[in-house]
Amino acid sequence: MFWPMLAIALGFLGIAVLGVLAVRVFIEVQRLGRQVTLTTQCINRAAEDLERAATDLAATGEALR
């Protein structure tokens, strides 16, 4: 009777550990998603700044001709 109860207890503990790890992974995935969103916004802002600077440079080049 001892071994079946031990097996059930260990099974429950294993599932509990997996549940805790799943919650931790979920939290880290959400944090990574927020960081990716922030980085994407920064890249888009930099691309817009670069496009604006290139347009100004092209206009300056045309004025020098």
Disulfide bonds with the S-S distance in Angstrom:
none
